[in-house]
Amino acid sequence: MGKIPVLLKQGTGLTSNYSTDGIYFVTDQTVAHGEQLELVMLLNHQSMGAVVRLCCCGNVVRVEKCDDQTGVAVAITKHLFALAPEMAETYLNAVMDEEHDSRNTRSS
């Protein structure tokens, strides 16, 4: 499983494990067990070459020392996918072009 950058309000981290309902990452930031976190995973969109942001809210369920960093496990309570702002127009144009091409193919 590849490592994915994580943005936190107070800094950054790097995932070492993630699933649909949880994430484990290491960071140099101080995080407390039971804390509610908002974080963003930066994902590369395969076909668009764009960055997709997976915005998550969750509860810290484990905190542990990992060498000079802190390991943090978060149970995700809600999430939202969003394109990076600079890619939103490109994505919208691609979708509209695809829709237009699809209509033309059906009417031919």
C-alpha positions in Angstrom: 0.0 0.0 0.0 1.5 3.3 -1.0 2.1 6.2 1.3 -0.2 9.2 0.9 0.4 12.7 2.1 -2.0 13.9 4.8 -2.7 17.6 5.6 -3.8 18.5 9.1 -4.8 21.9 10.4 -1.6 22.0 12.5 0.8 20.3 10.0 1.3 17.3 7.8 1.7 13.5 8.0 2.2 10.5 5.8 -0.1 7.4 5.8 1.2 3.9 6.3 -2.3 2.2 6.3 -5.8 3.3 5.3 -9.2 1.8 4.6 -12.7 3.0 4.0 -13.3 3.5 7.7 -9.9 4.4 9.1 -6.4 5.8 8.6 -3.1 5.4 10.3 -0.4 8.0 9.7 2.8 9.4 11.2 3.3 13.1 11.9 5.6 15.3 13.8 2.6 17.1 15.3 1.1 16.5 18.8 -2.2 14.6 18.6 -4.3 13.4 21.6 -6.2 10.2 22.0 -10.0 11.0 21.7 -9.3 14.2 19.7 -11.5 14.9 16.7 -9.5 15.6 13.6 -10.1 17.1 10.2 -7.6 15.8 7.6 -7.1 15.8 3.9 -5.5 12.9 1.9 -4.0 14.1 -1.4 -4.8 11.4 -4.1 -3.6 11.3 -7.7 -6.4 10.9 -10.1 -5.4 8.1 -12.5 -6.9 9.4 -15.8 -6.9 13.1 -15.3 -3.5 13.5 -13.8 -5.1 15.8 -11.2 -4.9 15.8 -7.4 -8.1 14.7 -5.7 -8.6 15.7 -2.0 -10.2 13.2 0.3 -11.4 15.4 3.1 -12.1 13.4 6.3 -13.3 13.9 9.9 -12.7 11.3 12.5 -11.8 10.4 16.0 -8.3 9.6 17.2 -8.5 6.0 18.6 -4.7 5.4 19.1 -1.6 7.5 19.5 1.9 5.9 19.8 5.5 7.0 19.6 7.3 6.1 16.3 11.0 7.0 16.6 11.0 10.8 16.4 7.3 11.0 15.1 3.9 10.2 16.4 1.7 7.4 15.0 -2.0 8.2 14.9 -5.0 5.9 14.1 -8.2 7.7 13.2 -11.7 6.2 12.9 -13.3 8.1 10.0 -16.8 9.4 10.7 -17.4 11.3 7.5 -15.6 12.0 4.2 -15.9 14.0 1.0 -14.0 13.8 -2.3 -13.1 17.1 -3.9 -10.9 18.1 -6.9 -8.2 20.5 -6.2 -9.5 24.0 -7.1 -7.1 24.4 -10.0 -8.4 21.1 -11.6 -12.2 21.7 -11.2 -12.6 23.6 -14.5 -10.5 21.1 -16.4 -12.6 18.2 -15.0 -15.9 20.0 -15.7 -14.8 20.6 -19.3 -13.8 17.0 -19.8 -17.2 15.8 -18.4 -19.1 18.2 -20.6 -17.1 17.2 -23.7 -17.7 13.5 -22.9 -21.4 14.2 -22.5 -21.5 16.1 -25.8 -19.7 13.3 -27.6 -22.1 10.7 -26.2 -25.1 12.7 -27.4 -23.6 13.0 -30.9 -22.9 9.3 -31.1 -26.5 8.4 -30.0 -28.1 10.7 -32.6 -26.0 9.4 -35.5 
